[in-house]
Amino acid sequence: MNGYRAGMGTGPNVGAHMSIAGGLHLALERGAEVDCVSVGLFIKPTGQWKVKPLREEEVALFRARRKELGTRHVVAHASYLVNLASPDAALLEKSRAGFRVELERCEAVGANYLVFHPGAHMGAGVEAGLATLAASLDRLHSECRGFRVNALLEITCGAGTLLGSRFEELATVLARVREPERLGVCLDTCHLYAAGHDISTKAGWASVMDELEDCIGSRRVLAWHANDSKGALGSHRDRHEAIGKGEIGREGFRCLMTDPRFADVPKILETPKEGGMDRVNLAVLRKLAAGSRRGPA
C-alpha cells in the first residue's frame, strides 16, 4: 500500500482538513500554519461534477510545497456527489466517471489516500448496494491500472439508506473486490459513535476494536477522521464537535491517541474551525497522545 507510514513530520500524526481555495497547494500551507503533520483536503471543488484538469504547474507546485513543508500524509476526500452504490444507472455512471477524475488528480499530486463514502442503496437494499459498490471499485481499479493512491472506505453514521455503518458491510466490500490491496478503511470517530459503536470509554474502545479486528483487521485502517459527536450514541446524526466537547469526550480520544496500532496512521480533524479551533483541537490530541489528563480547555 502507498503511504509515508514512517515519513516526514514530528510528533503524533495529526492534522486537519484544509481549504483548497486559491489553489491545492494552499491547503498544505494552511495546515503548516497550525502545525499539522498531515493534511486533509478536497482534491477538487466538492459541489460540482465538472472540474478543469490540473495544470502541470499546479502539480509541480503542490509537490514542491509538500516536500518543503514536510507534510507526512495527504488525505484527500472525494466529492459528496459521488454514489458508487447507486441503483440509478445514470447517476452510477456519473459517479464512476467523477470518482475516476478524483483518483487521477490524487495520483498526479501524489496524495496518499482518497477517502470516500460507500454510498447509499437508495431503496435497492443493502446487498444490492454492496454488490454495485464492489463492481464500481473493480471497474475503477481496472481503468486506473498502476495507480499508487489507495481509496479508503469511510465508515458512516448509518442514516437513511447509507451503506458502511457496520464493520461487516465494509468487510463485505473488501472481500468481494478483485484487488483488495488497493483499498483501505478510514474510521471517523463521530460516525462510529453515531452509528452505535461506543468508543467513549476504555472498555467500550476495547470492545469496538475487538470487533474491528475480527471483521476487518486494524491494519486495514489507513486514516482516521478525529471528530467529537454532537449527537448521542446510535443517533445516526453526522454532527461534528470539538475534541472533548461532545458526547464521546476526551477518554475516547485518549484511547485513539494512545493505541499503538494507530500510532503512525494520520488522524485528521474535521471539527468546527471558528476562533482558531484547529490549533486548540490539535493541542488536545497531542496532550492525549502523551497520556496527559490535562489539556487546553
Secondary structure, DSSP 8 states (H G I E B T S, - for coil): ----TT-S--SS-EEEE---TT-HHHHHHHHHHTT-SEEEEESS-TT-S------HHHHHHHHHHHHHHT---EEEE--TT--TT-S-HHHHHHHHHHHHHHHHHHHHHT-SEEEE---B-TTS-HHHHHHHHHHHHHHHHHHTTT---EEEEE-----TTB--SSHHHHHHHHHHSS-GGGEEEEEEHHHHHHTT---SSHHHHHHHHHHHHHHT-GGGEEEEEE-EESS-TT-----EE-TTSSSSHHHHHHHHHH-GGGTTS-EEE-S--TTTHHHHHHHHHHHHHTT-S----
